[in-house]
Amino acid sequence: MQSLSNIIEVHKNKKYLALTLALAIFIILFMNILPNYSLLRGTLASGNISLFFNILINLVPGVFTNNNLVSLFTTFSTAILTGISISLLVFKFRSVKELKIKESGTITTGAIVGLLSSGCSACSVGLLASLGLVGGLATLPFKGYEVWSLGVILLGVSIYMTSKSISQNNSCKVNIYKKN
């Protein structure tokens, strides 16, 4: 319960709430625009800047029209959890000036696994194909949502560990009774 109150306390500061929301929005837009990268690159290369921005702006509503409810839920939850996790990490880093490799590794792993497996199946397959993981996804009974679940669990663990360590403030402990 202390972890949840730490998360709420950190996000009472508008800087960290804004960071969480900005990261979540960026991730959601990135996940929607990434599958159209070649179209955008070709349009930009043609020199037609107005067409490029027109396509870019028209891709934003595609977040809601091109995905089913499950894909929307996976994309939004992964984006929000990643935003919370990174905001807590920034808070801890600023307050302690020390960051454990284990915490940053859990956040990074959870975010990558969650982002690679969220969204529509066509997008996920394209992203995972670059890593050589498509064959494994074909054998999964729930269309790859098992991988997304693993990403969410890893993000949840990283949020819990980071928020718990905020209240413990381990960096300032000094044992004055230790004999040399």
N, C-alpha and C positions, 0 to 999 in steps of 0.2 A: 504494500500500500504506500510505503514511503517513496517508491519509484514513481508511482503515478503522481503523487503530490510534487515531486521534483520536476517532472515533465511540465506540469501545470504552472509551477512557479517560474521555471525558465521562460515559458511562453507568455507569461504576463508582461515580460519585457517586449515591447513592440518590435525591437530589432530582430529578435529570434523568431517571433511569429511571422514577420515579414519574410525572413530568410526561409522558413519552412514553406510558406505559401509560394514564394518565388521559385524555389527549387521544384516543388510539386508541379507548378504550372509549366516550368521549363521541361521537365521530364515528360509530362503528358504531350506537350507540343512536339518535343523531339521524337517521341515514339510514333507520332502520327506523320511527321514530315520525313523521317528517315526512309521509309519504303519508297518515297517519291524523290529521293535524292538525285537519281539520274535525270529525271525530268527537269528538276530545278537547275541542275548543273548544265544541262543542254540549253535551257532557256537563257541562263546567265551567260553562257559562252556565245550565244548568238548575238548578244549585245542589246537585247530588248529588255531593258530594266523594268519598264512599266508592266510588261507581261509577266516578268519574274515575280514582282510584288503582287500582282493580281492573282497569280496561281498560289503564291504563298498564303495570302489572306484567305483565299477560297478553300485551302486545305484545312484550316482551323475547324470549321463546322463538321468536317469529315470525322473528327474524333467521335462524334455522337452518331453519325449516319452509317459509318462503315463497320461499326463494332456491335456485337450483341451485348446483352446485359452482363454476361459472365466476363467477357473481355473488358468491358468498361470497368467492372468491379476490380478485376485484377490489375489493370493499368493504374486506376486511381488509387487503390490501396497501396500498391508498391510505390507510387510516386509520393504519397503522403508519408508513408513510413520512412522512406529514404530522406525526405525533407526533415522529419522529426529527428531522425538519427544523426544527420549531419549538423543540424542546429544544436543538438545536445553536445556533440563533439566539439563544435566551435566554442560553445559556452565553457565547456570543461577546459579546453586548451587556453582560452583567454583568462580563466580564473586560476588555473594551476600552472600554466606555462609548461606543462609536461603531458605527454600523450603516450600511452602504452601501445606498443605495436599490436598486441592481441586485440584491443578494442577497435583500432582503425582497420585491421584485417577483417574482423567480423562484419563491420559495416560495409566495407568494400565488397566482400564476397556475397553478402546478402543482397546488396543493391544490384550487383551484376547478375546474379542468378535470377532475382525477381524481375529485372528489366528484360533479360533475354527471353524469359518465358511468358511475359505478360503480353496483352494485346491480342490482335487477331491471329489465327493460326498461320495464315500466309506470311505475315510479318515475322512471326516467331521462327518459322521454318527457315526463312531467308537469313535471319540473324544467326540462328544456330547452325545453318549450313556452313557459314564461314568458319565455324569452329569444329566442323566435322561431326556434329551431334544429331543429324537428321535421322539416321537409321535407328538410333536408340529411341527417339521420340515415337517412331512408327509402331513400336511394340508396346508402348504404354497404354493402359486401358482407359485413361481419362484424358486423352488428347494432350498430354503435356502439362496438365494442371498440377500434377504431382511435383513437377520441377518448380512451378510457381509457389506451391505450398512450402517447399523447402526454402525458397528465397524469403518468403514472409516469416517463416520461423527464424531464420538467421537474422533478419532485420529486427524481429521482436526480441531476440536474445541480445543483440547489440544495444538496442534501446534500453532494455532492462539493466544490462551490465553498466552502461554509461550513466544512466540515471541513478543507479545504486551507488556508483563510485563518486558521484557528485556529493551525496550526503555523507559519505565516509571520509572524504578529503584525506586520503592516505598520504599525500605528499608532505604533510606537516607533522607527522608523528615522529617524536624523538623519545627514545627510551633513556631516561636520565638515571635509571637504576641499574643499567647494565654494567657489570664489572669487566674491566679490561684484562 
